[in-house]
């Protein structure tokens, strides 16, 4: 077995291991936050591997791009915890609401920006990579019926908005510190979408609901 073959197999194994780490990390976070996974066994390590198989496949396909995988993992994680701490006093994450819209828009923007800024990807490659990992995440969702279809439409729309924000900021020479504010601006302008309930089609976000959610997050009670 030649050195190149060994190197490729080692990288593939590392990529799969990285994908597994991503899946288990999300599973553990959701379990600790009390998030339901639609009745699937995501609350176990075995369930994480079965329920996040598309993320695992994504990691395997990009095993030779460890920096990009790390940027995707850390960007998603940062967005998740930012939403939790900003909107929910560190207690939970939102689903289908304006906080959820923020998480997806900000997460995809952050991943895309880091892929360009830190990994050196072109805007086209960074955008495609981010949307691919977003698609893998949606394929691993286990929500049922109209809720799943509408939630997927919402998430995919917000991912595209986030990618666009990142490429525009990067083209202007902005810094990563500008990303979160740009996402808030997009949500206020109605560029992102949210849902009124689990069976409603996505509709444009607005400044009033974002500001109300931020005010709730800043309040002493957290609204829970």
N, C-alpha and C positions, 0 to 999 in steps of 0.2 A: 504494500500500500504506500503510495507516494505521499510526500509532504502536503501537496495541494489537497489531496483527498482527505487526509487527516484533518487539515485545517478547516475544510468545508464541513466535515462531519462534526467537528468540535463546535464550530459556529452555529450549526443547526441545533445541536443539543443545547447550547447556551440560549439560543432564541426560544426554543420550546420551554426551557426552564424559566426564562424571563416572562413568557406569556403565562405560564402557570403561576408565577409569583403575582402578576397583575390580577389574574382571576381570583386567587385566594385572598389577596388584599381587599378587593372590592367585596367579595363574599363576606369576609370578616367584618368589614365596616358596616355593611348593610345589616348583618345579623346583630351587631352591637347597637345599631340605631333603631332596631325593631322594624326594619323594612320587610314587607312581604314580597315574596318572589312568585306570586301567583300559584302557590301550591307545589312548586317544584322543589327538589331536594338541594337547593343552592346553599342551604345552611350547613352542609357537610362538605368536607374536602372532596369527596367523590362527586358530590353534586356540583361543586365548583368546576371540576374538570368537565363534567357532562354539560352543564349549563352554560359554560363559557368556551365551548369548543371552537367557535368562530374566532374569538380573540386568540386562542392558542394557535389556530391555523394562520392567523395574521402574523403572529410572532415568528412562526416557523418560516413563512414565506420571506420575511425580512430579517432572517437570522444574521445575515452578513452586514446588517446596518444597526449595530448595537447602540450607537449614539442616537439614532432616530427613534428606536424603540424606547430608549430611556426618556427622550424628550416627550414622547407620547404618554408614557406612564406618569411622569412627573407633572406634565401639564394637566392631565385629567385629574390627578390627585389634588393638585393645587386648586383647581377650579371647584372641586367637590368640597374641600374644606373651607375655601373662601365663602362659598354659598352658605354652608352650615353656620359659620361664625358670623357672617354679615346679616343673614336673614332670620336665623333660628337660635341665636344664642348658644351655638355649639350642640344643639340637642338633636337635630334631624336634618334631612334634606327634603326639598319639595318635589312634588310630582304634578306635572301638567299645568302648574301655575307660573307666575312671573319669575319666581325664584328658580324654577326648573329651566325656564327660558334663559335666564342669566347663566346658569351652570353650563348649558350646552353652547351658548353663543360665546361665552368667555373661554370655556375649555378649548373649543376648536380654534378660537383666535390665538390663544396662548400657545397651543401646540404648533400651529402654523408659523407663528412668529419665531418661536425658538428653533424650529427646523431651518428657517432661513438665516436667522441671526447667529445661532450657535453651531448648527450642523453644516451650514453652508449650502443648503439646497436652494435650487431656483424656486421662484414663486410657483411655477407650474408643478414641479415635483412635490413641493411642500403641501400645496393644496390637495393634490391627488392622494398623498400619503394620509393626510388628516381625514379626508372624506372616506378613505378606505377603512381606517380604524373605526370611524363613526358607524359605518355600515356594518362592520363586524359586531360592534356593540348592539346595534339594533337587531341583528339576526340572532343574537343570544337572548333577546328579551323574551319573556314568557307570559306577557299579558295576553289576554284573550279577546276575541270579538272586535267590536267597533273601537273599544278602548285601545287595543293594540294598534289598529290601523291609524287612528287619529293621533295617538301618541307618537307613532313612528313618523308620520307626516310632520308633526311639530318639531321633533328632534332633528330630523334631516334638514328641515328649513333653517332652523337656528344654527346648525352646523355650517351650512353654506354662508349664512350671514357672518358668522365668526371668521371663516376663512377669508371672506372679502375684506373685513375690517383689518385683519392682520396684513394682507398683501398691500392694502392702501397705506397703512401706517409705515410699513417697511419701505415702501417706495418713497415716502416723504422723509425718511431718515429719522423717524420717531424711535423712542425707546420702549422697552417692555413696560415701563412704568405708565405709559400712556394707554395701554390696552384696556384696562378695566374701565377707565373713564369713557373711552370710545364705545365700549359695549353698553354702558349706561345710556349714552346719547342715542345709540341705535334703538334701544328698547323704548326710550321716550318718544322717538320719532315713529314708532310702530313698524320698524323693520323686522323685528323678531315677532314670534307668535306664541300664544299661550292658549289654554282651554279653560272654559268656565266650569266644566265638570267632565267626568270621564267619558261621557257619551256625546260631547259637543265637538264639532269640527274646530280646528285651530282658527283663531282670529288674531288680528293685530294687537300687539301690546300697546300700552299708552303710559304717559308720564304719571298720571294719577295713581295707577295701581303699583308702579315701581316705587314711587315716593312713599306710598302707604306701607308697602312691604319693608322698605328701608327704615321707616319710622318705627314700625313694629319691632324690627330687629334691634334698633337703638334704644328701645324702651327698657325699663328696669325689669318688666315682667316677661318680655319676649313673646307675649301673646299666646302662650300655651296654657 
